[in-house]
Amino acid sequence: MRVWTWRATSLVVPATLAVAYVVLIHRGFGESPGGGFGSVAEVRRLFASDAALVAGWLHYLAFDLFVGTWIARTGIEERIHPLFLLACLPLTFLLGPAGLLLFLCIRRVTLRPSLRKARS
């Protein structure tokens, strides 16, 4: 069961979201004249299309799920207390980089000296 869960959350679901993302990007960005990444105004125009906006949302979902799975797997492998992981995962889903930052900080503080030496 665990192998399937890891595959689903780290590969199958993010890949499915990525396919939907690519389709929506192809459709949506053509609908937003003047959109781009050169300024905030261009990004705003870029996401004026519903298809592009949903693509952006799928982008966040795919990456947050992928990063959340990495956090869970790494935390379990490094024997970080599950309550610490539990704090990181909702934060990762809601505020992506903030959850990752929390995990990296917890990992640094709680990493056992033997693992720390192996990484150096």
C-alpha positions as CSV (number, residue, x, y, z in Angstrom):
1,M,0.0,0.0,0.0
2,R,2.8,2.5,0.9
3,V,4.5,2.0,-2.5
4,W,1.3,2.9,-4.3
5,T,0.7,5.9,-2.1
6,W,4.2,7.2,-2.8
7,R,3.8,6.7,-6.5
8,A,0.4,8.3,-6.6
9,T,1.4,11.4,-4.7
10,S,4.9,11.8,-6.1
11,L,4.3,10.8,-9.7
12,V,0.8,9.9,-10.9
13,V,-1.3,12.8,-9.6
14,P,1.3,15.5,-10.2
15,A,1.9,14.1,-13.8
16,T,-1.9,14.2,-14.4
17,L,-2.1,17.7,-13.2
18,A,0.9,18.6,-15.3
19,V,-0.8,17.3,-18.5
20,A,-3.9,19.3,-17.7
21,Y,-1.6,22.3,-17.0
22,V,0.1,22.0,-20.4
23,V,-3.3,21.8,-22.2
24,L,-4.7,24.8,-20.4
25,I,-1.5,26.8,-20.9
26,H,-1.7,26.1,-24.6
27,R,-5.3,27.2,-24.7
28,G,-5.2,30.0,-22.1
29,F,-2.1,32.0,-22.9
30,G,-3.2,32.6,-26.5
31,E,-6.4,34.2,-25.2
32,S,-4.5,36.9,-23.3
33,P,-3.0,39.5,-25.6
34,G,-0.3,41.6,-24.0
35,G,0.3,39.0,-21.3
36,G,3.8,38.0,-20.3
37,F,6.3,37.8,-17.5
38,G,8.0,41.2,-18.0
39,S,6.0,43.1,-15.4
40,V,3.2,42.6,-12.9
41,A,0.8,44.2,-15.4
42,E,1.8,41.6,-18.0
43,V,1.3,38.7,-15.6
44,R,-2.1,40.1,-14.6
45,R,-3.1,40.2,-18.3
46,L,-1.7,36.8,-18.8
47,F,-4.0,35.3,-16.2
48,A,-7.1,37.2,-17.2
49,S,-8.1,34.1,-19.2
50,D,-9.9,31.5,-17.1
51,A,-8.0,28.7,-18.8
52,A,-4.7,30.4,-17.9
53,L,-5.9,31.0,-14.3
54,V,-6.8,27.4,-13.8
55,A,-3.5,26.4,-15.3
56,G,-1.7,28.5,-12.7
57,W,-3.8,26.9,-10.0
58,L,-2.8,23.4,-11.3
59,H,0.8,24.5,-11.3
60,Y,0.6,25.2,-7.6
61,L,-1.3,22.0,-6.9
62,A,1.1,19.8,-8.8
63,F,4.2,21.3,-7.2
64,D,2.8,21.5,-3.7
65,L,1.8,17.9,-3.8
66,F,5.2,16.9,-5.2
67,V,7.0,18.9,-2.5
68,G,4.7,17.7,0.2
69,T,5.4,14.1,-0.8
70,W,9.1,14.8,-0.7
71,I,8.8,16.3,2.7
72,A,6.9,13.3,4.0
73,R,9.2,10.7,2.5
74,T,12.4,12.6,3.6
75,G,11.0,13.1,7.1
76,I,10.1,9.5,7.5
77,E,13.5,8.3,6.2
78,E,15.3,10.7,8.6
79,R,13.0,9.8,11.5
80,I,11.7,13.3,12.0
81,H,8.8,13.2,14.5
82,P,5.5,12.9,12.7
83,L,4.0,16.0,14.5
84,F,6.7,18.1,13.0
85,L,5.8,16.8,9.5
86,L,2.2,17.3,10.3
87,A,2.9,21.0,10.8
88,C,4.7,21.3,7.5
89,L,2.3,19.6,5.2
90,P,-0.8,21.9,5.5
91,L,1.5,24.9,5.3
92,T,3.1,23.5,2.1
93,F,-0.3,22.9,0.6
94,L,-1.6,26.4,1.5
95,L,1.6,28.5,1.2
96,G,4.1,26.2,-0.7
97,P,7.5,27.8,0.0
98,A,6.6,28.6,3.6
99,G,5.9,24.9,4.3
100,L,9.1,23.9,2.6
101,L,11.1,26.5,4.6
102,L,9.6,25.2,7.8
103,F,10.5,21.7,6.9
104,L,14.1,22.6,6.0
105,C,14.5,24.5,9.3
106,I,13.0,21.5,11.3
107,R,15.2,19.1,9.4
108,R,18.3,21.1,10.1
109,V,17.6,21.4,13.9
110,T,16.4,17.8,14.3
111,L,18.8,15.9,12.0
112,R,20.8,13.4,14.0
113,P,24.5,14.0,14.2
114,S,25.3,10.7,12.4
115,L,23.2,11.8,9.4
116,R,24.7,15.3,9.5
117,K,28.2,13.8,9.2
118,A,27.2,11.6,6.3
119,R,25.9,14.6,4.4
120,S,29.0,16.6,4.9
